[in-house]
Amino acid sequence: VEVWIGQVKDLIPRLGEEFGDCNLNMVFMDQRGTTFHDDLSQLEELKLLAPNCRIVADNTVKPGAPVYCWHTTVSDCYDTTNYTLCEFLESTIEDWQVVCDYRG
């Protein structure tokens, strides 16, 4: 196991440098939801997503990721399902998890 320390926006380019194009088969986003669309855009621009890459974004209602949800739902590049879930240990608080398969 190798651990890279830093901010996602700075580490994403390193994935391409170390492993080349289309190297990601799975991405899990659980950081600040308001930056999900920036991270996804960077992954797309650098061509790091392999065909059928599964992308899971947690907490897309709270704190919220409206741009990410819109993009992955309307884009022909993704098959997207939005799941409604209860927030961890908070049965009265609804949140969403967005699961996408990248079609390119």
Disulfide bonds with the S-S distance in Angstrom:
none
